[in-house]
């Protein structure tokens, strides 16, 4: 996929895989996600990720709407599937990205020391880059 965001071209390769037989499917809506593009769905999506991980793995399915989110942490054996027409929108609140150590910024979707993770689907991850680029331009 080739995306143009704020004058920058971004190339994203996302694998498209169907749910594997017997895998747990975790729906963020059952954890309270609104998928309306304005309500922060971070806790609901992370709750679904954690639930799938606790079940031994599975697929967190973003199947309809627009999910506004602060950083998410993928866990071992969990796939985040972003369905066709669905958008995962990055929060534009800079405070959401501060790490607990305060020394670095967290990514929108990240993982550390995890195995067998993935992001699949035909949806869009929108990093909401315009405010960040504007801030960088002010510093430089």
OpenMM code with the backbone's topology and positions (N, CA, C; nanometers):
from openmm import Vec3, app, unit

residues = "UNK UNK UNK UNK UNK UNK UNK UNK UNK UNK UNK UNK UNK UNK UNK UNK UNK UNK UNK UNK UNK UNK UNK UNK UNK UNK UNK UNK UNK UNK UNK UNK UNK UNK UNK UNK UNK UNK UNK UNK UNK UNK UNK UNK UNK UNK UNK UNK UNK UNK UNK UNK UNK UNK UNK UNK UNK UNK UNK UNK UNK UNK UNK UNK UNK UNK UNK UNK UNK UNK UNK UNK UNK UNK UNK UNK UNK UNK UNK UNK UNK UNK UNK UNK UNK UNK UNK UNK UNK UNK UNK UNK UNK UNK UNK UNK UNK UNK UNK UNK UNK UNK UNK UNK UNK UNK UNK UNK UNK UNK UNK UNK UNK UNK UNK UNK UNK UNK UNK UNK UNK UNK UNK UNK UNK UNK UNK UNK UNK UNK UNK UNK UNK UNK UNK UNK UNK UNK UNK UNK".split()
positions = [
    Vec3(0.0839, -0.1168, 0.0000),
    Vec3(0.0000, 0.0000, 0.0000),
    Vec3(0.0886, 0.1233, 0.0000),
    Vec3(0.0499, 0.2238, -0.0715),
    Vec3(0.1231, 0.3482, -0.0756),
    Vec3(0.0309, 0.4579, -0.0246),
    Vec3(0.0731, 0.5270, 0.0773),
    Vec3(-0.0092, 0.6323, 0.1370),
    Vec3(0.0646, 0.7651, 0.1319),
    Vec3(-0.0086, 0.8734, 0.1128),
    Vec3(0.0486, 1.0066, 0.1184),
    Vec3(-0.0102, 1.0738, 0.2415),
    Vec3(0.0785, 1.1134, 0.3331),
    Vec3(0.0350, 1.1808, 0.4561),
    Vec3(0.1174, 1.3069, 0.4731),
    Vec3(0.0526, 1.4196, 0.4699),
    Vec3(0.1194, 1.5481, 0.4879),
    Vec3(0.2394, 1.5636, 0.3960),
    Vec3(0.2246, 1.5272, 0.2701),
    Vec3(0.3319, 1.5455, 0.1733),
    Vec3(0.4402, 1.4395, 0.1806),
    Vec3(0.4262, 1.3401, 0.2634),
    Vec3(0.5255, 1.2352, 0.2792),
    Vec3(0.4643, 1.1050, 0.2285),
    Vec3(0.5370, 1.0309, 0.1482),
    Vec3(0.4889, 0.9012, 0.1035),
    Vec3(0.5324, 0.7953, 0.2031),
    Vec3(0.4390, 0.7092, 0.2387),
    Vec3(0.4673, 0.6019, 0.3332),
    Vec3(0.4276, 0.4713, 0.2670),
    Vec3(0.5181, 0.3749, 0.2658),
    Vec3(0.4881, 0.2442, 0.2101),
    Vec3(0.4656, 0.1480, 0.3248),
    Vec3(0.3480, 0.0832, 0.3252),
    Vec3(0.3145, -0.0110, 0.4306),
    Vec3(0.2772, -0.1438, 0.3675),
    Vec3(0.3440, -0.2473, 0.4084),
    Vec3(0.3101, -0.3820, 0.3631),
    Vec3(0.2386, -0.4510, 0.4773),
    Vec3(0.1130, -0.4855, 0.4571),
    Vec3(0.0358, -0.5546, 0.5593),
    Vec3(-0.0086, -0.6888, 0.5024),
    Vec3(0.0222, -0.7952, 0.5730),
    Vec3(-0.0198, -0.9275, 0.5304),
    Vec3(-0.1689, -0.9439, 0.5530),
    Vec3(-0.2338, -1.0112, 0.4627),
    Vec3(-0.3762, -1.0379, 0.4794),
    Vec3(-0.3939, -1.1868, 0.5012),
    Vec3(-0.4334, -1.2223, 0.6208),
    Vec3(-0.4552, -1.3619, 0.6564),
    Vec3(-0.5927, -1.3749, 0.7181),
    Vec3(-0.6590, -1.4822, 0.6915),
    Vec3(-0.7870, -1.5085, 0.7566),
    Vec3(-0.7620, -1.5665, 0.8946),
    Vec3(-0.8616, -1.5632, 0.9813),
    Vec3(-0.8452, -1.6226, 1.1131),
    Vec3(-0.8114, -1.7703, 1.1004),
    Vec3(-0.7158, -1.8149, 1.1789),
    Vec3(-0.6774, -1.9546, 1.1757),
    Vec3(-0.7749, -2.0365, 1.2583),
    Vec3(-0.8002, -2.1556, 1.2116),
    Vec3(-0.8942, -2.2449, 1.2788),
    Vec3(-0.8583, -2.2590, 1.4264),
    Vec3(-0.9558, -2.2405, 1.5130),
    Vec3(-0.9348, -2.2619, 1.6553),
    Vec3(-0.8753, -2.1438, 1.7302),
    Vec3(-0.8407, -2.0349, 1.6601),
    Vec3(-0.7846, -1.9199, 1.7298),
    Vec3(-0.8946, -1.8381, 1.7962),
    Vec3(-0.8626, -1.7834, 1.9107),
    Vec3(-0.9552, -1.6968, 1.9826),
    Vec3(-0.9695, -1.5648, 1.9075),
    Vec3(-1.0913, -1.5190, 1.8876),
    Vec3(-1.1171, -1.3879, 1.8279),
    Vec3(-1.1613, -1.2951, 1.9401),
    Vec3(-1.0912, -1.1824, 1.9537),
    Vec3(-1.1209, -1.0865, 2.0604),
    Vec3(-1.1690, -0.9569, 1.9974),
    Vec3(-1.2894, -0.9157, 2.0327),
    Vec3(-1.3526, -0.7970, 1.9752),
    Vec3(-1.3446, -0.6815, 2.0750),
    Vec3(-1.2750, -0.5733, 2.0403),
    Vec3(-1.2659, -0.4589, 2.1317),
    Vec3(-1.4018, -0.4015, 2.1721),
    Vec3(-1.5059, -0.4205, 2.0906),
    Vec3(-1.6397, -0.3715, 2.1259),
    Vec3(-1.6881, -0.4368, 2.2553),
    Vec3(-1.6514, -0.5622, 2.2780),
    Vec3(-1.6928, -0.6297, 2.4009),
    Vec3(-1.6174, -0.5764, 2.5227),
    Vec3(-1.5154, -0.4942, 2.4986),
    Vec3(-1.4403, -0.4282, 2.6059),
    Vec3(-1.4745, -0.2802, 2.6139),
    Vec3(-1.5774, -0.2385, 2.5370),
    Vec3(-1.6261, -0.1014, 2.5448),
    Vec3(-1.5849, -0.0085, 2.4322),
    Vec3(-1.5184, -0.0587, 2.3284),
    Vec3(-1.4781, 0.0280, 2.2167),
    Vec3(-1.6000, 0.0863, 2.1472),
    Vec3(-1.5928, 0.2143, 2.1144),
    Vec3(-1.7015, 0.2833, 2.0432),
    Vec3(-1.6785, 0.2851, 1.8925),
    Vec3(-1.5515, 0.2875, 1.8496),
    Vec3(-1.5154, 0.2918, 1.7070),
    Vec3(-1.5828, 0.4072, 1.6347),
    Vec3(-1.5940, 0.5229, 1.7045),
    Vec3(-1.6587, 0.6399, 1.6442),
    Vec3(-1.5586, 0.7452, 1.5963),
    Vec3(-1.4297, 0.7199, 1.6162),
    Vec3(-1.3267, 0.8124, 1.5704),
    Vec3(-1.3019, 0.9304, 1.6622),
    Vec3(-1.3813, 0.9449, 1.7675),
    Vec3(-1.3615, 1.0570, 1.8607),
    Vec3(-1.3386, 1.0100, 2.0045),
    Vec3(-1.3962, 0.8962, 2.0417),
    Vec3(-1.3767, 0.8407, 2.1756),
    Vec3(-1.2470, 0.7608, 2.1759),
    Vec3(-1.1605, 0.7815, 2.2747),
    Vec3(-1.0378, 0.7027, 2.2818),
    Vec3(-1.0719, 0.5594, 2.3190),
    Vec3(-1.0369, 0.4685, 2.2295),
    Vec3(-1.0651, 0.3265, 2.2467),
    Vec3(-0.9431, 0.2479, 2.2947),
    Vec3(-0.8418, 0.3167, 2.3421),
    Vec3(-0.7172, 0.2525, 2.3828),
    Vec3(-0.7404, 0.1398, 2.4829),
    Vec3(-0.8112, 0.1674, 2.5915),
    Vec3(-0.8322, 0.0669, 2.6964),
    Vec3(-0.9064, -0.0546, 2.6433),
    Vec3(-1.0044, -0.0325, 2.5575),
    Vec3(-1.0815, -0.1438, 2.5021),
    Vec3(-0.9964, -0.2298, 2.4090),
    Vec3(-0.9172, -0.1661, 2.3227),
    Vec3(-0.8320, -0.2421, 2.2310),
    Vec3(-0.7263, -0.3167, 2.3103),
    Vec3(-0.6630, -0.2488, 2.4072),
    Vec3(-0.5602, -0.3149, 2.4874),
    Vec3(-0.6213, -0.4278, 2.5699),
    Vec3(-0.7433, -0.4083, 2.6182),
    Vec3(-0.8127, -0.5144, 2.6905),
    Vec3(-0.8334, -0.6374, 2.6034),
    Vec3(-0.8687, -0.6166, 2.4775),
    Vec3(-0.8857, -0.7281, 2.3841),
    Vec3(-0.7520, -0.7969, 2.3567),
    Vec3(-0.6455, -0.7180, 2.3397),
    Vec3(-0.5111, -0.7740, 2.3194),
    Vec3(-0.4723, -0.8596, 2.4398),
    Vec3(-0.4901, -0.8054, 2.5591),
    Vec3(-0.4534, -0.8772, 2.6812),
    Vec3(-0.5369, -1.0040, 2.6980),
    Vec3(-0.6662, -0.9957, 2.6656),
    Vec3(-0.7543, -1.1114, 2.6772),
    Vec3(-0.7101, -1.2234, 2.5831),
    Vec3(-0.6796, -1.1875, 2.4593),
    Vec3(-0.6306, -1.2872, 2.3633),
    Vec3(-0.4995, -1.3489, 2.4124),
    Vec3(-0.4095, -1.2660, 2.4626),
    Vec3(-0.2812, -1.3163, 2.5125),
    Vec3(-0.3031, -1.4121, 2.6295),
    Vec3(-0.3934, -1.3764, 2.7192),
    Vec3(-0.4221, -1.4621, 2.8347),
    Vec3(-0.4860, -1.5944, 2.7937),
    Vec3(-0.5506, -1.5970, 2.6770),
    Vec3(-0.6125, -1.7194, 2.6261),
    Vec3(-0.5124, -1.8031, 2.5462),
    Vec3(-0.3877, -1.7600, 2.5418),
    Vec3(-0.2854, -1.8327, 2.4675),
    Vec3(-0.2623, -1.7790, 2.3278),
    Vec3(-0.3326, -1.6731, 2.2921),
    Vec3(-0.3153, -1.6113, 2.1611),
    Vec3(-0.4468, -1.6004, 2.0873),
    Vec3(-0.4458, -1.5227, 1.9807),
    Vec3(-0.5658, -1.5058, 1.9008),
    Vec3(-0.5586, -1.3816, 1.8152),
    Vec3(-0.6738, -1.3421, 1.7654),
    Vec3(-0.6829, -1.2287, 1.6737),
    Vec3(-0.7721, -1.1214, 1.7349),
    Vec3(-0.7193, -1.0008, 1.7452),
    Vec3(-0.7985, -0.8858, 1.7882),
    Vec3(-0.8515, -0.8235, 1.6598),
    Vec3(-0.9825, -0.8263, 1.6447),
    Vec3(-1.0438, -0.7838, 1.5204),
    Vec3(-1.1053, -0.6445, 1.5317),
    Vec3(-1.0477, -0.5502, 1.4567),
    Vec3(-1.1090, -0.4189, 1.4400),
    Vec3(-1.1890, -0.4326, 1.3109),
    Vec3(-1.3194, -0.4524, 1.3250),
    Vec3(-1.3976, -0.4932, 1.2082),
    Vec3(-1.4826, -0.3836, 1.1464),
    Vec3(-1.5088, -0.2754, 1.2185),
    Vec3(-1.5905, -0.1689, 1.1609),
    Vec3(-1.5628, -0.0379, 1.2330),
    Vec3(-1.5602, 0.0720, 1.1595),
    Vec3(-1.5473, 0.2039, 1.2206),
    Vec3(-1.4061, 0.2592, 1.2228),
    Vec3(-1.3891, 0.3599, 1.3096),
    Vec3(-1.2609, 0.4281, 1.3274),
    Vec3(-1.2278, 0.4259, 1.4763),
    Vec3(-1.1134, 0.3722, 1.5104),
    Vec3(-1.0712, 0.3562, 1.6489),
    Vec3(-0.9623, 0.4580, 1.6805),
    Vec3(-0.9915, 0.5536, 1.7679),
    Vec3(-0.8932, 0.6510, 1.8141),
    Vec3(-0.8163, 0.5865, 1.9277),
    Vec3(-0.6833, 0.5930, 1.9211),
    Vec3(-0.6057, 0.5222, 2.0220),
    Vec3(-0.4751, 0.5920, 2.0559),
    Vec3(-0.4368, 0.5785, 2.1818),
    Vec3(-0.3022, 0.6081, 2.2294),
    Vec3(-0.2213, 0.4802, 2.2042),
    Vec3(-0.0936, 0.4759, 2.2419),
    Vec3(-0.0120, 0.3574, 2.2147),
    Vec3(-0.0718, 0.2271, 2.2673),
    Vec3(-0.0522, 0.1236, 2.1858),
    Vec3(-0.0963, -0.0116, 2.2162),
    Vec3(0.0261, -0.1024, 2.2229),
    Vec3(0.0189, -0.2055, 2.3058),
    Vec3(0.1289, -0.3006, 2.3185),
    Vec3(0.0796, -0.4387, 2.2787),
    Vec3(0.1351, -0.4909, 2.1680),
    Vec3(0.1001, -0.6259, 2.1260),
    Vec3(0.1681, -0.7273, 2.2170),
    Vec3(0.1054, -0.8410, 2.2333),
    Vec3(0.1567, -0.9489, 2.3179),
    Vec3(0.1806, -1.0729, 2.2325),
    Vec3(0.2607, -1.1652, 2.2843),
    Vec3(0.2927, -1.2878, 2.2113),
    Vec3(0.1675, -1.3597, 2.1640),
    Vec3(0.1766, -1.4118, 2.0424),
    Vec3(0.0720, -1.4935, 1.9801),
    Vec3(-0.0566, -1.4162, 1.9508),
    Vec3(-0.0474, -1.2845, 1.9419),
    Vec3(-0.1649, -1.2017, 1.9138),
    Vec3(-0.1448, -1.1284, 1.7813),
    Vec3(-0.2478, -1.1314, 1.6990),
    Vec3(-0.2496, -1.0588, 1.5725),
    Vec3(-0.3552, -0.9502, 1.5815),
    Vec3(-0.3190, -0.8301, 1.5417),
    Vec3(-0.4136, -0.7187, 1.5319),
    Vec3(-0.4605, -0.7150, 1.3875),
    Vec3(-0.5894, -0.7409, 1.3652),
    Vec3(-0.6450, -0.7433, 1.2302),
    Vec3(-0.7315, -0.6203, 1.2089),
    Vec3(-0.6924, -0.5380, 1.1119),
    Vec3(-0.7633, -0.4143, 1.0815),
    Vec3(-0.8406, -0.4366, 0.9517),
    Vec3(-0.9710, -0.4548, 0.9652),
    Vec3(-1.0559, -0.4895, 0.8521),
    Vec3(-1.0629, -0.3823, 0.7447),
    Vec3(-1.1054, -0.4228, 0.6274),
    Vec3(-1.1207, -0.3310, 0.5141),
    Vec3(-1.2145, -0.2170, 0.5526),
    Vec3(-1.1727, -0.0950, 0.5235),
    Vec3(-1.2527, 0.0226, 0.5534),
    Vec3(-1.2391, 0.0730, 0.6959),
    Vec3(-1.1700, 0.0000, 0.7805),
    Vec3(-1.1511, 0.0375, 0.9208),
    Vec3(-1.0264, 0.1247, 0.9324),
    Vec3(-1.0314, 0.2218, 1.0259),
    Vec3(-0.9146, 0.3072, 1.0499),
    Vec3(-0.8739, 0.2998, 1.1965),
    Vec3(-0.7450, 0.2805, 1.2209),
    Vec3(-0.6862, 0.2930, 1.3534),
    Vec3(-0.6198, 0.4299, 1.3541),
    Vec3(-0.6754, 0.5235, 1.4319),
    Vec3(-0.6304, 0.6625, 1.4336),
    Vec3(-0.5423, 0.6886, 1.5546),
    Vec3(-0.4261, 0.7468, 1.5334),
    Vec3(-0.3369, 0.7817, 1.6429),
    Vec3(-0.3876, 0.9058, 1.7153),
    Vec3(-0.3836, 0.9015, 1.8471),
    Vec3(-0.4169, 1.0182, 1.9280),
    Vec3(-0.3186, 1.1301, 1.8956),
    Vec3(-0.3656, 1.2538, 1.8962),
    Vec3(-0.2752, 1.3672, 1.8730),
    Vec3(-0.2296, 1.4294, 2.0046),
    Vec3(-0.2596, 1.3650, 2.1161),
    Vec3(-0.2190, 1.4122, 2.2484),
    Vec3(-0.0763, 1.3640, 2.2782),
    Vec3(0.0194, 1.4552, 2.2785),
    Vec3(0.1605, 1.4198, 2.2982),
    Vec3(0.1839, 1.3453, 2.4294),
    Vec3(0.1076, 1.3755, 2.5319),
    Vec3(0.1250, 1.3091, 2.6616),
    Vec3(0.0989, 1.1588, 2.6531),
    Vec3(0.0196, 1.1157, 2.5567),
    Vec3(-0.0093, 0.9725, 2.5414),
    Vec3(0.1145, 0.8919, 2.5051),
    Vec3(0.2149, 0.9549, 2.4471),
    Vec3(0.3294, 0.8824, 2.3933),
    Vec3(0.4515, 0.8833, 2.4839),
    Vec3(0.4449, 0.9485, 2.5974),
    Vec3(0.5573, 0.9503, 2.6907),
    Vec3(0.5721, 0.8131, 2.7546),
    Vec3(0.6948, 0.7655, 2.7595),
    Vec3(0.7185, 0.6362, 2.8245),
    Vec3(0.7206, 0.6567, 2.9752),
    Vec3(0.7036, 0.5490, 3.0494),
    Vec3(0.7047, 0.5593, 3.1960),
    Vec3(0.8406, 0.6080, 3.2450),
    Vec3(0.9453, 0.5766, 3.1699),
    Vec3(1.0794, 0.6238, 3.2057),
    Vec3(1.0982, 0.7703, 3.1656),
    Vec3(1.0119, 0.8181, 3.0768),
    Vec3(1.0162, 0.9576, 3.0345),
    Vec3(1.1270, 0.9917, 2.9364),
    Vec3(1.2117, 0.8936, 2.9031),
    Vec3(1.3263, 0.9217, 2.8176),
    Vec3(1.2963, 0.9095, 2.6690),
    Vec3(1.1924, 0.8354, 2.6338),
    Vec3(1.1639, 0.8153, 2.4924),
    Vec3(1.0128, 0.8166, 2.4680),
    Vec3(0.9785, 0.8256, 2.3417),
    Vec3(0.8375, 0.8233, 2.3032),
    Vec3(0.7970, 0.6807, 2.2660),
    Vec3(0.6734, 0.6452, 2.2965),
    Vec3(0.6205, 0.5135, 2.2628),
    Vec3(0.5584, 0.5181, 2.1239),
    Vec3(0.5670, 0.4088, 2.0486),
    Vec3(0.5013, 0.4028, 1.9173),
    Vec3(0.3520, 0.3769, 1.9325),
    Vec3(0.2757, 0.4037, 1.8284),
    Vec3(0.1320, 0.3773, 1.8311),
    Vec3(0.1054, 0.2284, 1.8548),
    Vec3(0.1751, 0.1419, 1.7832),
    Vec3(0.1638, -0.0027, 1.8040),
    Vec3(0.3047, -0.0551, 1.8242),
    Vec3(0.3292, -0.1153, 1.9398),
    Vec3(0.4628, -0.1637, 1.9698),
    Vec3(0.4589, -0.2960, 2.0435),
    Vec3(0.5771, -0.3518, 2.0626),
    Vec3(0.5939, -0.4761, 2.1369),
    Vec3(0.7401, -0.4852, 2.1774),
    Vec3(0.7656, -0.5500, 2.2890),
    Vec3(0.9020, -0.5708, 2.3339),
    Vec3(0.9130, -0.7124, 2.3890),
    Vec3(1.0099, -0.7849, 2.3386),
    Vec3(1.0375, -0.9215, 2.3835),
    Vec3(0.9153, -1.0117, 2.3701),
    Vec3(0.8438, -0.9987, 2.2590),
    Vec3(0.7264, -1.0808, 2.2306),
    Vec3(0.7547, -1.1632, 2.1052),
    Vec3(0.6811, -1.2717, 2.0862),
    Vec3(0.6988, -1.3556, 1.9678),
    Vec3(0.5646, -1.3783, 1.9003),
    Vec3(0.5717, -1.4112, 1.7727),
    Vec3(0.4535, -1.4479, 1.6949),
    Vec3(0.3426, -1.3436, 1.7031),
    Vec3(0.3779, -1.2195, 1.6709),
    Vec3(0.2802, -1.1102, 1.6673),
    Vec3(0.2632, -1.0654, 1.5231),
    Vec3(0.1540, -0.9969, 1.4943),
    Vec3(0.1341, -0.9493, 1.3585),
    Vec3(0.0283, -0.8420, 1.3512),
    Vec3(0.0323, -0.7696, 1.2404),
    Vec3(-0.0714, -0.6731, 1.2052),
    Vec3(-0.1158, -0.7116, 1.0656),
    Vec3(-0.2447, -0.7411, 1.0507),
    Vec3(-0.2967, -0.7856, 0.9227),
    Vec3(-0.4189, -0.7035, 0.8845),
    Vec3(-0.4662, -0.7243, 0.7642),
    Vec3(-0.5907, -0.6630, 0.7200),
    Vec3(-0.5719, -0.5610, 0.6105),
    Vec3(-0.6833, -0.5091, 0.5640),
    Vec3(-0.6817, -0.4132, 0.4539),
    Vec3(-0.7215, -0.2737, 0.4987),
    Vec3(-0.7285, -0.2523, 0.6301),
    Vec3(-0.7632, -0.1211, 0.6834),
    Vec3(-0.6445, -0.0273, 0.6831),
    Vec3(-0.6615, 0.0856, 0.7492),
    Vec3(-0.5611, 0.1926, 0.7494),
    Vec3(-0.5161, 0.2251, 0.8910),
    Vec3(-0.3857, 0.2407, 0.9075),
    Vec3(-0.3308, 0.2966, 1.0311),
    Vec3(-0.2959, 0.4409, 0.9984),
    Vec3(-0.3630, 0.5343, 1.0637),
    Vec3(-0.3441, 0.6771, 1.0394),
    Vec3(-0.2665, 0.7347, 1.1575),
    Vec3(-0.1404, 0.7666, 1.1364),
    Vec3(-0.0538, 0.8184, 1.2419),
    Vec3(-0.0798, 0.9629, 1.2796),
    Vec3(-0.1759, 1.0275, 1.2157),
    Vec3(-0.2112, 1.1671, 1.2474),
    Vec3(-0.0861, 1.2536, 1.2546),
    Vec3(-0.0077, 1.2495, 1.1490),
    Vec3(0.1234, 1.3131, 1.1488),
    Vec3(0.1277, 1.4644, 1.1438),
    Vec3(0.0238, 1.5298, 1.0964),
    Vec3(0.0289, 1.6750, 1.0773),
    Vec3(0.0717, 1.7515, 1.2033),
    Vec3(0.0135, 1.7270, 1.3222),
    Vec3(0.0566, 1.8021, 1.4402),
    Vec3(0.2027, 1.7750, 1.4776),
    Vec3(0.2481, 1.6521, 1.4534),
    Vec3(0.3864, 1.6160, 1.4881),
    Vec3(0.4845, 1.6865, 1.3948),
    Vec3(0.4527, 1.6882, 1.2657),
    Vec3(0.5401, 1.7560, 1.1709),
    Vec3(0.5445, 1.9058, 1.1997),
    Vec3(0.4322, 1.9629, 1.2353),
    Vec3(0.4283, 2.1055, 1.2695),
    Vec3(0.5171, 2.1346, 1.3910),
    Vec3(0.5143, 2.0467, 1.4906),
    Vec3(0.5975, 2.0642, 1.6104),
    Vec3(0.7454, 2.0536, 1.5756),
    Vec3(0.7804, 1.9602, 1.4895),
    Vec3(0.9208, 1.9444, 1.4484),
    Vec3(0.9672, 2.0671, 1.3735),
    Vec3(0.8834, 2.1222, 1.2886),
    Vec3(0.9195, 2.2414, 1.2118),
    Vec3(0.9415, 2.3617, 1.3032),
    Vec3(0.8659, 2.3697, 1.4137),
    Vec3(0.8840, 2.4796, 1.5089),
    Vec3(1.0173, 2.4688, 1.5819),
    Vec3(1.0616, 2.3469, 1.6089),
    Vec3(1.1878, 2.3237, 1.6803),
    Vec3(1.3064, 2.3538, 1.5915),
    Vec3(1.2943, 2.3185, 1.4634),
    Vec3(1.4075, 2.3362, 1.3706),
    Vec3(1.4077, 2.4729, 1.3189),
] * unit.nanometer
topology = app.Topology()
chain = topology.addChain("A")
for resn in residues:
    res = topology.addResidue(resn, chain)
    for name in ("N", "CA", "C"):
        topology.addAtom(name, app.Element.getBySymbol(name[0]), res)
